[in-house]
Amino acid sequence: MIDCLSEAFHDWLVELRRHFHQYPEAAYQERRTAARIAQVLDSLHVGYTKDIAGTGIVASMTAKQSGPTLALRGDMDALPLVEANEVPYKSKNPGLMHACGHDGHITMLLGTLRWLLESGWPETGRGKIIFLFQPAEESGAGAKAMLESGILDAQEISAIFAAHMHPELPTGTVGLTYGVGNAASTGVRIRLTGRGGHGAHPHLCADPIVAGAYLVAQLQSIISRNVSPLQSAVLSVGCFQAGTAANIIPQEALLEGTLRTLNDAVYRVVETRLKAMVSGMQSSHGVAGELTLTPGYPLLINDDRLVAYCIEQARKSLGESAVKIESARMGAEDFAYFLQKYPGVLIRLGCHDPQLGYQYGLHSPRFDFDERALDVGVRLFARFLTGWSA
């Protein structure tokens, strides 16, 4: 059974979420999103500082009694996708969509803030709670930018929490992971330079398309044949660009992809094999290969003590069977930067309608979520915050 907040509170959450969903904005461009967040904070009479790391907002509440400083983080940016959902709150910004649940994340932060105020936390609670509305999670390392802004330098944060929509689980359930929760990401860029010419005379050319096609297939053997079956890694090529016409063999081809690993040893194995394969393009295809590896987000490492605490609190709120202990996920998350500095945990919030089952995953143009998950998230955040400082 999904225990929602009052009907009026639920409707308020839904209205907010749908507003954010209709007006998605790219990384560091979340001006309208930030303005709406500021309007809500003003209506609740909560102090905040805006324009952090460009468009970020940091709000806070302090109780009358002294106690720990806790923090919540919600990410604001959207994805460069054309939404395929035909819903009344469909994206109105061409080519942009909240396909990763960030519209829900910031709504839950605002909902938690309102719940704490209405429950009298400033009078009866202890300590301080900081609400981080963060730009640029999908690209641009907004968490790192907020930390580098210095806005939190004077704060001694005892624990930081974040939730991420998790469509693999039904609404009313959560997933938590001890230790490493999300993979480190590395950008992979391979430029192949051959000898262009006429498509009718391939023997006079060194074809970077053929070489690249072989290379894409060959790269898949790294994970299946060089990484231990007991370890995890992902190497995906998402972009292959070459050529301008059907009868021209081009001079160059460009491959771009992503590497995800859960530890440094596996990363070094994959790195070594990547370098060997790319350098071998010259001898096998007569094509020069240039490999560039660009570090992305670091490993997200949850604090085990806080994971145990969240499991305990979530079981009390949702029931024993509603809390799933999960393995690490290969998706990267820049909440990892906050966890490098403060103890914390990323909670995976189930969000598919139990009656409908799993339909579409994150980053799909058809992704949407059961809006009752907003109520669950607010209840959990409130419980984590008030329980820790009790």
Contacts in CASP RR format, 6 or more apart in sequence:
PFRMAT RR
TARGET T0000
AUTHOR 0000-0000-0000
METHOD contacts of the structure
MODEL  1
MIDCLSEAFHDWLVELRRHFHQYPEAAYQERRTAARIAQVLDSLHVGYTK
DIAGTGIVASMTAKQSGPTLALRGDMDALPLVEANEVPYKSKNPGLMHAC
GHDGHITMLLGTLRWLLESGWPETGRGKIIFLFQPAEESGAGAKAMLESG
ILDAQEISAIFAAHMHPELPTGTVGLTYGVGNAASTGVRIRLTGRGGHGA
HPHLCADPIVAGAYLVAQLQSIISRNVSPLQSAVLSVGCFQAGTAANIIP
QEALLEGTLRTLNDAVYRVVETRLKAMVSGMQSSHGVAGELTLTPGYPLL
INDDRLVAYCIEQARKSLGESAVKIESARMGAEDFAYFLQKYPGVLIRLG
CHDPQLGYQYGLHSPRFDFDERALDVGVRLFARFLTGWSA
2 171 0 8 1.000
2 172 0 8 1.000
2 354 0 8 1.000
2 372 0 8 1.000
2 375 0 8 1.000
2 376 0 8 1.000
3 375 0 8 1.000
3 376 0 8 1.000
3 379 0 8 1.000
4 10 0 8 1.000
4 372 0 8 1.000
4 375 0 8 1.000
5 13 0 8 1.000
5 115 0 8 1.000
5 375 0 8 1.000
5 378 0 8 1.000
5 379 0 8 1.000
9 111 0 8 1.000
9 114 0 8 1.000
9 115 0 8 1.000
9 375 0 8 1.000
10 371 0 8 1.000
10 372 0 8 1.000
10 374 0 8 1.000
10 375 0 8 1.000
12 111 0 8 1.000
12 114 0 8 1.000
13 107 0 8 1.000
13 108 0 8 1.000
13 111 0 8 1.000
13 371 0 8 1.000
13 374 0 8 1.000
13 375 0 8 1.000
13 378 0 8 1.000
14 371 0 8 1.000
14 374 0 8 1.000
16 36 0 8 1.000
16 40 0 8 1.000
16 107 0 8 1.000
16 110 0 8 1.000
16 111 0 8 1.000
17 103 0 8 1.000
17 104 0 8 1.000
17 107 0 8 1.000
17 371 0 8 1.000
17 374 0 8 1.000
18 88 0 8 1.000
18 89 0 8 1.000
19 36 0 8 1.000
19 89 0 8 1.000
20 33 0 8 1.000
20 36 0 8 1.000
20 98 0 8 1.000
20 102 0 8 1.000
20 103 0 8 1.000
20 104 0 8 1.000
20 106 0 8 1.000
20 107 0 8 1.000
21 89 0 8 1.000
21 91 0 8 1.000
21 98 0 8 1.000
21 103 0 8 1.000
22 89 0 8 1.000
22 90 0 8 1.000
22 91 0 8 1.000
22 92 0 8 1.000
23 32 0 8 1.000
23 33 0 8 1.000
23 36 0 8 1.000
23 91 0 8 1.000
23 92 0 8 1.000
23 93 0 8 1.000
24 78 0 8 1.000
24 79 0 8 1.000
24 91 0 8 1.000
24 93 0 8 1.000
24 96 0 8 1.000
24 97 0 8 1.000
24 98 0 8 1.000
24 103 0 8 1.000
25 31 0 8 1.000
25 32 0 8 1.000
25 33 0 8 1.000
25 76 0 8 1.000
25 77 0 8 1.000
25 78 0 8 1.000
25 93 0 8 1.000
25 96 0 8 1.000
26 77 0 8 1.000
26 78 0 8 1.000
26 80 0 8 1.000
26 96 0 8 1.000
27 77 0 8 1.000
27 135 0 8 1.000
27 136 0 8 1.000
27 137 0 8 1.000
27 138 0 8 1.000
27 139 0 8 1.000
27 140 0 8 1.000
27 142 0 8 1.000
28 53 0 8 1.000
28 54 0 8 1.000
28 55 0 8 1.000
28 77 0 8 1.000
28 135 0 8 1.000
28 136 0 8 1.000
28 140 0 8 1.000
28 142 0 8 1.000
29 55 0 8 1.000
29 77 0 8 1.000
30 55 0 8 1.000
30 56 0 8 1.000
30 76 0 8 1.000
30 77 0 8 1.000
30 135 0 8 1.000
31 55 0 8 1.000
33 55 0 8 1.000
33 76 0 8 1.000
33 106 0 8 1.000
34 50 0 8 1.000
34 55 0 8 1.000
34 56 0 8 1.000
34 57 0 8 1.000
34 76 0 8 1.000
34 133 0 8 1.000
34 135 0 8 1.000
37 57 0 8 1.000
37 76 0 8 1.000
37 106 0 8 1.000
37 110 0 8 1.000
37 133 0 8 1.000
38 48 0 8 1.000
38 50 0 8 1.000
38 57 0 8 1.000
40 110 0 8 1.000
41 47 0 8 1.000
41 48 0 8 1.000
41 57 0 8 1.000
41 59 0 8 1.000
41 110 0 8 1.000
41 113 0 8 1.000
44 113 0 8 1.000
44 114 0 8 1.000
44 117 0 8 1.000
46 59 0 8 1.000
46 60 0 8 1.000
46 61 0 8 1.000
46 113 0 8 1.000
46 117 0 8 1.000
47 59 0 8 1.000
47 60 0 8 1.000
48 57 0 8 1.000
48 58 0 8 1.000
48 59 0 8 1.000
48 60 0 8 1.000
48 131 0 8 1.000
49 57 0 8 1.000
49 58 0 8 1.000
49 59 0 8 1.000
49 151 0 8 1.000
50 56 0 8 1.000
50 57 0 8 1.000
52 58 0 8 1.000
52 146 0 8 1.000
52 149 0 8 1.000
52 151 0 8 1.000
53 134 0 8 1.000
53 135 0 8 1.000
53 136 0 8 1.000
53 142 0 8 1.000
53 145 0 8 1.000
53 146 0 8 1.000
53 148 0 8 1.000
53 149 0 8 1.000
54 135 0 8 1.000
54 145 0 8 1.000
55 76 0 8 1.000
55 135 0 8 1.000
56 76 0 8 1.000
56 133 0 8 1.000
56 134 0 8 1.000
56 135 0 8 1.000
56 146 0 8 1.000
57 131 0 8 1.000
57 133 0 8 1.000
58 130 0 8 1.000
58 131 0 8 1.000
58 132 0 8 1.000
58 133 0 8 1.000
58 146 0 8 1.000
58 151 0 8 1.000
58 152 0 8 1.000
59 113 0 8 1.000
59 130 0 8 1.000
59 131 0 8 1.000
59 133 0 8 1.000
60 128 0 8 1.000
60 129 0 8 1.000
60 130 0 8 1.000
60 131 0 8 1.000
61 113 0 8 1.000
61 116 0 8 1.000
61 117 0 8 1.000
61 121 0 8 1.000
61 122 0 8 1.000
61 128 0 8 1.000
61 129 0 8 1.000
61 131 0 8 1.000
62 122 0 8 1.000
62 127 0 8 1.000
62 128 0 8 1.000
63 121 0 8 1.000
63 122 0 8 1.000
63 123 0 8 1.000
63 124 0 8 1.000
63 125 0 8 1.000
63 126 0 8 1.000
63 127 0 8 1.000
63 128 0 8 1.000
63 389 0 8 1.000
64 122 0 8 1.000
64 123 0 8 1.000
64 125 0 8 1.000
65 125 0 8 1.000
65 126 0 8 1.000
65 127 0 8 1.000
66 126 0 8 1.000
66 127 0 8 1.000
67 126 0 8 1.000
67 127 0 8 1.000
67 128 0 8 1.000
67 389 0 8 1.000
68 126 0 8 1.000
68 127 0 8 1.000
68 128 0 8 1.000
68 158 0 8 1.000
68 159 0 8 1.000
68 388 0 8 1.000
68 389 0 8 1.000
69 127 0 8 1.000
69 128 0 8 1.000
69 129 0 8 1.000
69 130 0 8 1.000
69 155 0 8 1.000
69 156 0 8 1.000
69 157 0 8 1.000
69 158 0 8 1.000
70 127 0 8 1.000
70 128 0 8 1.000
70 129 0 8 1.000
70 130 0 8 1.000
70 157 0 8 1.000
70 158 0 8 1.000
70 159 0 8 1.000
70 160 0 8 1.000
70 161 0 8 1.000
70 385 0 8 1.000
70 388 0 8 1.000
70 389 0 8 1.000
71 129 0 8 1.000
71 130 0 8 1.000
71 131 0 8 1.000
71 132 0 8 1.000
71 152 0 8 1.000
71 155 0 8 1.000
71 157 0 8 1.000
71 159 0 8 1.000
71 160 0 8 1.000
71 161 0 8 1.000
71 338 0 8 1.000
71 342 0 8 1.000
72 109 0 8 1.000
72 112 0 8 1.000
72 129 0 8 1.000
72 130 0 8 1.000
72 131 0 8 1.000
72 132 0 8 1.000
72 160 0 8 1.000
72 161 0 8 1.000
72 162 0 8 1.000
72 381 0 8 1.000
72 385 0 8 1.000
73 109 0 8 1.000
73 132 0 8 1.000
73 134 0 8 1.000
73 143 0 8 1.000
73 160 0 8 1.000
73 161 0 8 1.000
73 162 0 8 1.000
73 335 0 8 1.000
73 338 0 8 1.000
74 102 0 8 1.000
74 105 0 8 1.000
74 106 0 8 1.000
74 108 0 8 1.000
74 109 0 8 1.000
74 132 0 8 1.000
74 133 0 8 1.000
74 134 0 8 1.000
74 162 0 8 1.000
75 102 0 8 1.000
75 105 0 8 1.000
75 106 0 8 1.000
75 134 0 8 1.000
75 135 0 8 1.000
75 137 0 8 1.000
75 138 0 8 1.000
75 335 0 8 1.000
76 102 0 8 1.000
76 106 0 8 1.000
76 133 0 8 1.000
76 134 0 8 1.000
76 135 0 8 1.000
76 137 0 8 1.000
77 102 0 8 1.000
77 135 0 8 1.000
77 136 0 8 1.000
77 137 0 8 1.000
77 138 0 8 1.000
77 139 0 8 1.000
78 91 0 8 1.000
78 93 0 8 1.000
78 96 0 8 1.000
78 97 0 8 1.000
78 98 0 8 1.000
78 99 0 8 1.000
78 100 0 8 1.000
78 102 0 8 1.000
78 103 0 8 1.000
78 138 0 8 1.000
79 96 0 8 1.000
79 97 0 8 1.000
79 98 0 8 1.000
79 99 0 8 1.000
79 100 0 8 1.000
79 138 0 8 1.000
79 363 0 8 1.000
80 95 0 8 1.000
80 96 0 8 1.000
81 95 0 8 1.000
81 96 0 8 1.000
81 97 0 8 1.000
81 99 0 8 1.000
81 363 0 8 1.000
81 365 0 8 1.000
82 94 0 8 1.000
82 95 0 8 1.000
82 97 0 8 1.000
82 365 0 8 1.000
83 90 0 8 1.000
83 91 0 8 1.000
83 95 0 8 1.000
83 97 0 8 1.000
83 99 0 8 1.000
83 365 0 8 1.000
84 365 0 8 1.000
84 366 0 8 1.000
85 365 0 8 1.000
85 366 0 8 1.000
85 368 0 8 1.000
87 368 0 8 1.000
91 97 0 8 1.000
91 98 0 8 1.000
97 365 0 8 1.000
98 104 0 8 1.000
99 362 0 8 1.000
99 363 0 8 1.000
99 364 0 8 1.000
99 365 0 8 1.000
99 367 0 8 1.000
100 138 0 8 1.000
100 165 0 8 1.000
100 362 0 8 1.000
100 363 0 8 1.000
100 367 0 8 1.000
101 164 0 8 1.000
101 165 0 8 1.000
101 362 0 8 1.000
101 367 0 8 1.000
101 369 0 8 1.000
102 137 0 8 1.000
104 165 0 8 1.000
104 369 0 8 1.000
104 373 0 8 1.000
104 374 0 8 1.000
105 162 0 8 1.000
105 163 0 8 1.000
105 164 0 8 1.000
105 165 0 8 1.000
106 133 0 8 1.000
107 374 0 8 1.000
108 163 0 8 1.000
108 374 0 8 1.000
108 377 0 8 1.000
108 378 0 8 1.000
108 381 0 8 1.000
109 131 0 8 1.000
109 133 0 8 1.000
109 381 0 8 1.000
111 374 0 8 1.000
111 378 0 8 1.000
112 131 0 8 1.000
112 377 0 8 1.000
112 378 0 8 1.000
112 381 0 8 1.000
112 382 0 8 1.000
112 385 0 8 1.000
113 131 0 8 1.000
115 378 0 8 1.000
115 382 0 8 1.000
116 122 0 8 1.000
116 129 0 8 1.000
116 382 0 8 1.000
116 385 0 8 1.000
116 386 0 8 1.000
119 382 0 8 1.000
121 386 0 8 1.000
125 386 0 8 1.000
125 389 0 8 1.000
126 389 0 8 1.000
126 390 0 8 1.000
127 389 0 8 1.000
129 385 0 8 1.000
130 152 0 8 1.000
130 155 0 8 1.000
130 157 0 8 1.000
132 146 0 8 1.000
132 338 0 8 1.000
134 142 0 8 1.000
134 143 0 8 1.000
134 146 0 8 1.000
135 142 0 8 1.000
135 145 0 8 1.000
135 146 0 8 1.000
136 142 0 8 1.000
136 145 0 8 1.000
136 334 0 8 1.000
137 143 0 8 1.000
137 333 0 8 1.000
137 334 0 8 1.000
137 335 0 8 1.000
140 334 0 8 1.000
141 296 0 8 1.000
141 297 0 8 1.000
141 334 0 8 1.000
141 337 0 8 1.000
142 334 0 8 1.000
142 337 0 8 1.000
143 334 0 8 1.000
143 335 0 8 1.000
143 336 0 8 1.000
143 337 0 8 1.000
143 338 0 8 1.000
144 334 0 8 1.000
144 337 0 8 1.000
146 152 0 8 1.000
147 337 0 8 1.000
147 338 0 8 1.000
147 341 0 8 1.000
157 342 0 8 1.000
158 342 0 8 1.000
158 343 0 8 1.000
158 388 0 8 1.000
159 303 0 8 1.000
159 306 0 8 1.000
159 342 0 8 1.000
159 343 0 8 1.000
159 344 0 8 1.000
159 388 0 8 1.000
160 338 0 8 1.000
160 339 0 8 1.000
160 342 0 8 1.000
160 343 0 8 1.000
160 344 0 8 1.000
161 306 0 8 1.000
161 310 0 8 1.000
161 344 0 8 1.000
161 345 0 8 1.000
161 347 0 8 1.000
161 381 0 8 1.000
161 384 0 8 1.000
161 385 0 8 1.000
162 335 0 8 1.000
162 338 0 8 1.000
162 345 0 8 1.000
162 346 0 8 1.000
162 347 0 8 1.000
163 346 0 8 1.000
163 347 0 8 1.000
163 348 0 8 1.000
163 349 0 8 1.000
163 377 0 8 1.000
163 380 0 8 1.000
163 381 0 8 1.000
164 333 0 8 1.000
164 346 0 8 1.000
164 347 0 8 1.000
164 348 0 8 1.000
164 349 0 8 1.000
165 349 0 8 1.000
165 350 0 8 1.000
165 351 0 8 1.000
165 362 0 8 1.000
165 369 0 8 1.000
165 373 0 8 1.000
166 174 0 8 1.000
166 175 0 8 1.000
166 348 0 8 1.000
166 349 0 8 1.000
166 350 0 8 1.000
166 351 0 8 1.000
167 350 0 8 1.000
167 351 0 8 1.000
167 352 0 8 1.000
167 358 0 8 1.000
167 359 0 8 1.000
167 360 0 8 1.000
167 361 0 8 1.000
167 362 0 8 1.000
167 367 0 8 1.000
167 369 0 8 1.000
168 350 0 8 1.000
168 352 0 8 1.000
168 358 0 8 1.000
168 361 0 8 1.000
169 175 0 8 1.000
169 324 0 8 1.000
169 348 0 8 1.000
169 349 0 8 1.000
169 350 0 8 1.000
169 351 0 8 1.000
169 352 0 8 1.000
170 350 0 8 1.000
170 352 0 8 1.000
170 353 0 8 1.000
170 354 0 8 1.000
170 357 0 8 1.000
170 370 0 8 1.000
171 350 0 8 1.000
171 351 0 8 1.000
171 352 0 8 1.000
171 353 0 8 1.000
171 354 0 8 1.000
171 369 0 8 1.000
171 370 0 8 1.000
171 372 0 8 1.000
171 373 0 8 1.000
171 376 0 8 1.000
172 318 0 8 1.000
172 322 0 8 1.000
172 350 0 8 1.000
172 372 0 8 1.000
172 373 0 8 1.000
172 376 0 8 1.000
173 318 0 8 1.000
173 322 0 8 1.000
173 323 0 8 1.000
173 324 0 8 1.000
173 350 0 8 1.000
174 314 0 8 1.000
174 318 0 8 1.000
174 322 0 8 1.000
174 323 0 8 1.000
174 324 0 8 1.000
174 347 0 8 1.000
174 348 0 8 1.000
174 349 0 8 1.000
174 350 0 8 1.000
174 376 0 8 1.000
174 380 0 8 1.000
175 323 0 8 1.000
175 324 0 8 1.000
175 325 0 8 1.000
175 326 0 8 1.000
175 347 0 8 1.000
175 348 0 8 1.000
175 349 0 8 1.000
175 350 0 8 1.000
176 302 0 8 1.000
176 307 0 8 1.000
176 310 0 8 1.000
176 311 0 8 1.000
176 314 0 8 1.000
176 323 0 8 1.000
176 324 0 8 1.000
176 325 0 8 1.000
176 326 0 8 1.000
176 345 0 8 1.000
176 347 0 8 1.000
176 348 0 8 1.000
177 302 0 8 1.000
177 307 0 8 1.000
177 325 0 8 1.000
177 326 0 8 1.000
177 327 0 8 1.000
177 328 0 8 1.000
177 329 0 8 1.000
177 348 0 8 1.000
178 302 0 8 1.000
178 304 0 8 1.000
178 307 0 8 1.000
178 325 0 8 1.000
179 301 0 8 1.000
179 302 0 8 1.000
179 303 0 8 1.000
179 304 0 8 1.000
179 307 0 8 1.000
179 328 0 8 1.000
180 262 0 8 1.000
180 263 0 8 1.000
180 299 0 8 1.000
180 300 0 8 1.000
180 301 0 8 1.000
180 302 0 8 1.000
180 328 0 8 1.000
181 299 0 8 1.000
181 300 0 8 1.000
181 301 0 8 1.000
181 302 0 8 1.000
181 328 0 8 1.000
181 329 0 8 1.000
181 346 0 8 1.000
182 297 0 8 1.000
182 299 0 8 1.000
182 300 0 8 1.000
182 328 0 8 1.000
182 329 0 8 1.000
182 330 0 8 1.000
182 331 0 8 1.000
182 332 0 8 1.000
182 333 0 8 1.000
182 336 0 8 1.000
182 346 0 8 1.000
183 232 0 8 1.000
183 234 0 8 1.000
183 260 0 8 1.000
183 261 0 8 1.000
183 262 0 8 1.000
183 299 0 8 1.000
183 300 0 8 1.000
183 328 0 8 1.000
183 329 0 8 1.000
183 330 0 8 1.000
183 331 0 8 1.000
183 332 0 8 1.000
184 260 0 8 1.000
184 261 0 8 1.000
184 262 0 8 1.000
184 267 0 8 1.000
184 295 0 8 1.000
184 296 0 8 1.000
184 297 0 8 1.000
184 298 0 8 1.000
184 299 0 8 1.000
184 332 0 8 1.000
184 336 0 8 1.000
185 258 0 8 1.000
185 259 0 8 1.000
185 260 0 8 1.000
185 296 0 8 1.000
185 297 0 8 1.000
185 331 0 8 1.000
185 332 0 8 1.000
186 258 0 8 1.000
186 259 0 8 1.000
186 260 0 8 1.000
186 261 0 8 1.000
186 267 0 8 1.000
186 293 0 8 1.000
186 294 0 8 1.000
186 295 0 8 1.000
186 296 0 8 1.000
187 256 0 8 1.000
187 257 0 8 1.000
187 258 0 8 1.000
187 259 0 8 1.000
187 293 0 8 1.000
187 294 0 8 1.000
187 295 0 8 1.000
187 296 0 8 1.000
188 235 0 8 1.000
188 237 0 8 1.000
188 255 0 8 1.000
188 256 0 8 1.000
188 257 0 8 1.000
188 258 0 8 1.000
188 259 0 8 1.000
188 274 0 8 1.000
188 291 0 8 1.000
188 292 0 8 1.000
188 293 0 8 1.000
189 254 0 8 1.000
189 255 0 8 1.000
189 256 0 8 1.000
189 257 0 8 1.000
189 291 0 8 1.000
189 292 0 8 1.000
189 293 0 8 1.000
189 294 0 8 1.000
190 215 0 8 1.000
190 254 0 8 1.000
190 255 0 8 1.000
190 256 0 8 1.000
190 278 0 8 1.000
190 289 0 8 1.000
190 290 0 8 1.000
190 291 0 8 1.000
190 292 0 8 1.000
191 252 0 8 1.000
191 253 0 8 1.000
191 254 0 8 1.000
191 255 0 8 1.000
191 289 0 8 1.000
191 290 0 8 1.000
191 292 0 8 1.000
192 208 0 8 1.000
192 211 0 8 1.000
192 212 0 8 1.000
192 215 0 8 1.000
192 252 0 8 1.000
192 253 0 8 1.000
192 254 0 8 1.000
192 255 0 8 1.000
192 281 0 8 1.000
192 287 0 8 1.000
192 288 0 8 1.000
192 289 0 8 1.000
192 290 0 8 1.000
193 208 0 8 1.000
193 251 0 8 1.000
193 252 0 8 1.000
193 287 0 8 1.000
193 288 0 8 1.000
193 289 0 8 1.000
193 290 0 8 1.000
194 205 0 8 1.000
194 206 0 8 1.000
194 207 0 8 1.000
194 208 0 8 1.000
194 211 0 8 1.000
194 251 0 8 1.000
194 252 0 8 1.000
194 286 0 8 1.000
194 287 0 8 1.000
194 288 0 8 1.000
195 204 0 8 1.000
195 205 0 8 1.000
195 206 0 8 1.000
195 251 0 8 1.000
196 205 0 8 1.000
196 206 0 8 1.000
196 207 0 8 1.000
196 248 0 8 1.000
196 249 0 8 1.000
196 250 0 8 1.000
196 251 0 8 1.000
197 204 0 8 1.000
197 205 0 8 1.000
197 248 0 8 1.000
197 249 0 8 1.000
198 204 0 8 1.000
198 205 0 8 1.000
198 247 0 8 1.000
198 248 0 8 1.000
198 249 0 8 1.000
199 205 0 8 1.000
199 247 0 8 1.000
199 248 0 8 1.000
199 249 0 8 1.000
200 247 0 8 1.000
202 249 0 8 1.000
205 249 0 8 1.000
206 285 0 8 1.000
206 286 0 8 1.000
206 287 0 8 1.000
207 249 0 8 1.000
207 285 0 8 1.000
207 287 0 8 1.000
208 242 0 8 1.000
208 250 0 8 1.000
208 251 0 8 1.000
208 252 0 8 1.000
208 253 0 8 1.000
208 287 0 8 1.000
209 242 0 8 1.000
209 243 0 8 1.000
209 249 0 8 1.000
209 250 0 8 1.000
209 253 0 8 1.000
210 285 0 8 1.000
211 253 0 8 1.000
211 281 0 8 1.000
211 284 0 8 1.000
211 285 0 8 1.000
211 286 0 8 1.000
211 287 0 8 1.000
212 240 0 8 1.000
212 253 0 8 1.000
212 255 0 8 1.000
212 281 0 8 1.000
212 287 0 8 1.000
214 284 0 8 1.000
214 285 0 8 1.000
215 255 0 8 1.000
215 277 0 8 1.000
215 278 0 8 1.000
215 281 0 8 1.000
216 237 0 8 1.000
216 240 0 8 1.000
216 255 0 8 1.000
218 277 0 8 1.000
219 235 0 8 1.000
219 237 0 8 1.000
219 274 0 8 1.000
219 277 0 8 1.000
220 235 0 8 1.000
222 235 0 8 1.000
222 270 0 8 1.000
222 273 0 8 1.000
222 274 0 8 1.000
222 277 0 8 1.000
223 233 0 8 1.000
223 234 0 8 1.000
223 235 0 8 1.000
223 270 0 8 1.000
226 269 0 8 1.000
226 270 0 8 1.000
226 273 0 8 1.000
227 233 0 8 1.000
227 266 0 8 1.000
227 269 0 8 1.000
227 270 0 8 1.000
228 266 0 8 1.000
231 262 0 8 1.000
231 263 0 8 1.000
231 266 0 8 1.000
232 261 0 8 1.000
232 262 0 8 1.000
232 266 0 8 1.000
232 328 0 8 1.000
232 330 0 8 1.000
233 259 0 8 1.000
233 260 0 8 1.000
233 261 0 8 1.000
233 262 0 8 1.000
233 266 0 8 1.000
233 267 0 8 1.000
233 270 0 8 1.000
234 258 0 8 1.000
234 259 0 8 1.000
234 260 0 8 1.000
234 330 0 8 1.000
235 257 0 8 1.000
235 258 0 8 1.000
235 259 0 8 1.000
235 260 0 8 1.000
235 270 0 8 1.000
236 257 0 8 1.000
236 258 0 8 1.000
237 255 0 8 1.000
237 256 0 8 1.000
237 257 0 8 1.000
238 256 0 8 1.000
238 257 0 8 1.000
238 258 0 8 1.000
239 254 0 8 1.000
239 255 0 8 1.000
239 256 0 8 1.000
239 257 0 8 1.000
240 253 0 8 1.000
240 254 0 8 1.000
240 255 0 8 1.000
241 253 0 8 1.000
241 254 0 8 1.000
242 250 0 8 1.000
242 252 0 8 1.000
242 253 0 8 1.000
242 254 0 8 1.000
243 250 0 8 1.000
243 253 0 8 1.000
244 250 0 8 1.000
259 267 0 8 1.000
259 270 0 8 1.000
259 274 0 8 1.000
259 293 0 8 1.000
260 330 0 8 1.000
260 331 0 8 1.000
260 332 0 8 1.000
261 267 0 8 1.000
261 270 0 8 1.000
262 299 0 8 1.000
262 328 0 8 1.000
262 330 0 8 1.000
263 299 0 8 1.000
271 293 0 8 1.000
274 291 0 8 1.000
274 293 0 8 1.000
275 291 0 8 1.000
278 289 0 8 1.000
278 290 0 8 1.000
278 291 0 8 1.000
279 289 0 8 1.000
279 291 0 8 1.000
280 289 0 8 1.000
281 287 0 8 1.000
281 288 0 8 1.000
281 289 0 8 1.000
282 288 0 8 1.000
282 289 0 8 1.000
296 332 0 8 1.000
297 332 0 8 1.000
297 333 0 8 1.000
297 334 0 8 1.000
297 336 0 8 1.000
297 337 0 8 1.000
298 336 0 8 1.000
298 337 0 8 1.000
298 340 0 8 1.000
299 336 0 8 1.000
300 332 0 8 1.000
300 333 0 8 1.000
300 335 0 8 1.000
300 336 0 8 1.000
300 339 0 8 1.000
300 346 0 8 1.000
301 336 0 8 1.000
301 339 0 8 1.000
301 340 0 8 1.000
302 339 0 8 1.000
302 344 0 8 1.000
302 345 0 8 1.000
302 346 0 8 1.000
303 339 0 8 1.000
303 343 0 8 1.000
303 344 0 8 1.000
303 345 0 8 1.000
305 343 0 8 1.000
306 343 0 8 1.000
306 344 0 8 1.000
306 345 0 8 1.000
307 345 0 8 1.000
309 384 0 8 1.000
309 388 0 8 1.000
310 345 0 8 1.000
310 347 0 8 1.000
310 384 0 8 1.000
311 323 0 8 1.000
311 325 0 8 1.000
313 380 0 8 1.000
313 383 0 8 1.000
313 384 0 8 1.000
313 387 0 8 1.000
314 322 0 8 1.000
314 323 0 8 1.000
314 347 0 8 1.000
314 380 0 8 1.000
314 383 0 8 1.000
315 322 0 8 1.000
315 323 0 8 1.000
316 383 0 8 1.000
317 379 0 8 1.000
317 380 0 8 1.000
317 383 0 8 1.000
318 376 0 8 1.000
318 380 0 8 1.000
326 348 0 8 1.000
333 346 0 8 1.000
335 346 0 8 1.000
338 344 0 8 1.000
339 346 0 8 1.000
347 380 0 8 1.000
349 373 0 8 1.000
349 376 0 8 1.000
349 377 0 8 1.000
349 380 0 8 1.000
350 373 0 8 1.000
350 376 0 8 1.000
351 369 0 8 1.000
351 370 0 8 1.000
351 373 0 8 1.000
352 358 0 8 1.000
352 359 0 8 1.000
352 369 0 8 1.000
352 370 0 8 1.000
353 370 0 8 1.000
359 366 0 8 1.000
360 366 0 8 1.000
360 367 0 8 1.000
360 368 0 8 1.000
361 367 0 8 1.000
END
